Amino acid sequence: MSRLVFLLEERSMKTLLENLLPRLIPGLRFICVPHEGKHDLEKSISRKLRAWHEPGVRFVIVRDNDGGDCRILKQKLSALCDDAGRGDSLIGIACQELESWYFGESSALADAFAAPKIKGLERKARYRDPDAISQPSRELSRLIPEFQKISGARRMAAYRSRNGNRSRSFHVFIDALEREFTRNKALK
């Protein structure tokens, strides 16, 4: 594998990954291709997977769940990859939204936004399971009025840790990338 190509729902995920992955998985070669929302992403998957002819590329499709069923969404995205002849593509689902991953590590969130009042947020019942927070981007804007998606992603990438995050969907995503990276290093 020469590199991973991430097809992403939005620019904020691109900003997060470009700033976070070199720290969490040093040596991982990748490129991020953001889209203008989930519909734009889904419309372009087949076309991009068929047209990209770089040897050794592996695709990673990343999309927010937005309150849907993660398994059904993953099946839908996998079918688009299969139809394009790229059944080896990885699928990453942020449950419910990218911002859920931020709630998974309230100390990083507090440090990134200099908001000590939100440290320990996970002790409150509504924040214990970050992947179950309904509309986490709205909740984040309520708690941190200055929050903006792209600058927030940049800030969070600087403070995120691998093991301190309580978001299951974050761990599933990072674990899959680490396995892929390790597997490909072993093949060289």
C-alpha positions in Angstrom: 0.0 0.0 0.0 1.5 3.3 -1.0 -1.1 5.3 0.9 -4.6 5.6 2.2 -7.1 7.9 0.4 -9.8 9.2 2.8 -13.0 10.2 1.2 -14.6 12.4 3.8 -18.1 14.0 4.4 -16.8 17.4 5.4 -13.8 19.7 5.7 -13.7 19.5 9.5 -12.8 15.8 9.3 -10.0 16.6 6.9 -8.6 19.2 9.3 -8.8 16.8 12.2 -7.2 13.8 10.4 -4.4 15.9 8.8 -3.4 17.2 12.3 -4.2 14.1 14.4 -3.1 11.0 12.4 0.6 12.0 12.0 0.8 12.1 15.8 -1.2 8.9 16.5 0.1 6.8 13.6 3.6 8.1 12.7 4.6 7.1 9.2 1.1 6.7 7.9 0.9 8.0 4.3 -2.5 9.4 3.4 -4.4 12.1 1.5 -7.8 13.5 2.6 -10.5 14.4 0.0 -13.3 16.3 1.7 -16.9 16.6 0.3 -19.7 19.0 0.8 -21.8 16.8 3.0 -23.0 13.2 3.0 -25.0 13.4 -0.2 -22.0 14.8 -2.1 -19.8 12.1 -0.6 -22.1 9.2 -1.5 -22.7 10.5 -5.1 -18.9 10.6 -5.7 -17.8 7.3 -4.1 -18.3 5.1 -7.1 -16.9 7.6 -9.6 -13.7 8.3 -7.5 -13.0 4.7 -6.7 -13.3 3.7 -10.4 -11.2 6.6 -11.6 -8.3 6.5 -9.1 -5.6 4.4 -10.7 -2.7 4.9 -8.4 -1.1 1.5 -7.5 -1.4 0.4 -3.9 -4.0 2.9 -2.8 -6.5 1.8 -0.2 -9.7 3.9 0.3 -11.2 4.9 3.6 -14.8 6.3 3.5 -15.7 8.4 6.6 -19.1 9.7 7.3 -21.2 10.8 10.3 -24.0 8.6 11.3 -26.4 11.5 12.0 -28.8 9.4 14.1 -29.1 6.5 11.8 -28.2 2.8 12.3 -24.4 2.4 12.0 -24.7 -1.1 10.6 -27.2 -0.2 7.8 -25.1 2.9 6.9 -21.9 0.8 6.8 -23.6 -1.8 4.5 -24.8 1.0 2.2 -21.3 2.5 1.9 -19.7 -0.9 1.5 -22.2 -1.7 -1.3 -21.1 1.5 -3.1 -17.5 0.4 -2.8 -18.2 -3.1 -4.0 -20.1 -1.8 -7.0 -17.0 0.3 -7.9 -14.8 -2.8 -7.7 -13.2 -1.6 -4.4 -14.6 -4.0 -1.8 -11.3 -3.7 0.1 -12.2 -0.1 1.1 -12.4 0.6 4.8 -15.6 2.3 6.2 -15.4 4.6 9.2 -18.6 5.9 10.9 -18.6 8.7 13.4 -21.5 8.0 15.7 -23.5 10.4 15.8 -21.2 13.2 14.4 -17.5 14.0 14.4 -18.1 16.2 17.4 -19.1 13.0 19.4 -15.4 12.1 19.3 -14.6 15.5 21.0 -17.1 14.7 23.8 -15.2 11.4 24.3 -12.3 13.3 25.8 -13.7 16.2 27.9 -10.3 17.1 29.3 -8.9 17.7 25.8 -12.0 19.6 24.9 -11.6 21.8 28.0 -7.9 22.4 27.3 -8.4 23.1 23.5 -11.0 25.8 24.3 -9.6 27.1 27.6 -12.9 26.1 29.2 -12.2 24.4 32.6 -15.9 24.3 33.4 -16.3 21.4 31.0 -13.6 19.2 32.5 -15.2 16.1 33.9 -18.3 16.5 31.7 -18.4 12.7 31.4 -19.6 12.5 35.0 -22.9 13.8 33.9 -25.3 11.1 32.7 -26.0 12.8 29.3 -22.3 12.9 28.4 -21.2 9.4 29.6 -21.6 7.8 26.2 -20.3 10.3 23.7 -21.6 8.3 20.7 -25.2 8.5 22.1 -25.3 12.3 22.4 -28.0 13.6 20.1 -26.7 16.4 17.8 -23.3 16.8 19.5 -22.3 19.7 17.3 -25.3 21.7 18.7 -24.5 20.7 22.2 -20.9 21.7 21.7 -21.9 25.1 20.4 -24.2 25.5 23.4 -21.3 24.7 25.8 -18.6 26.6 23.9 -20.3 29.4 22.0 -17.1 30.3 20.1 -16.9 26.7 18.7 -16.6 26.5 14.9 -16.2 23.2 13.0 -12.9 23.7 11.2 -11.0 25.7 13.8 -12.5 23.4 16.4 -11.1 20.3 14.6 -7.7 21.9 14.4 -7.7 22.7 18.1 -9.0 19.3 19.1 -6.3 17.5 17.0 -3.6 19.2 19.1 -5.1 17.9 22.4 -6.4 14.5 21.5 -4.9 11.3 22.9 -5.2 7.8 21.7 -6.3 6.1 24.9 -8.1 8.9 26.8 -11.1 8.9 24.5 -14.3 7.2 25.5 -16.0 7.2 22.1 -16.3 3.7 20.9 -16.6 4.8 17.2 -13.4 6.8 17.6 -11.6 3.7 18.8 -13.0 1.4 16.1 -11.8 3.9 13.5 -8.3 4.4 14.9 -7.9 0.6 15.6 -8.8 -0.2 11.9 -6.2 2.3 10.7 -3.5 1.0 13.0 -4.2 -2.6 11.8 -4.1 -1.5 8.2 -0.8 0.4 8.8 0.8 -2.5 10.7 -0.4 -5.1 8.2 1.1 -3.1 5.3 4.4 -2.5 7.1 4.7 -6.3 7.6 4.2 -6.9 3.9 7.2 -4.7 2.9 
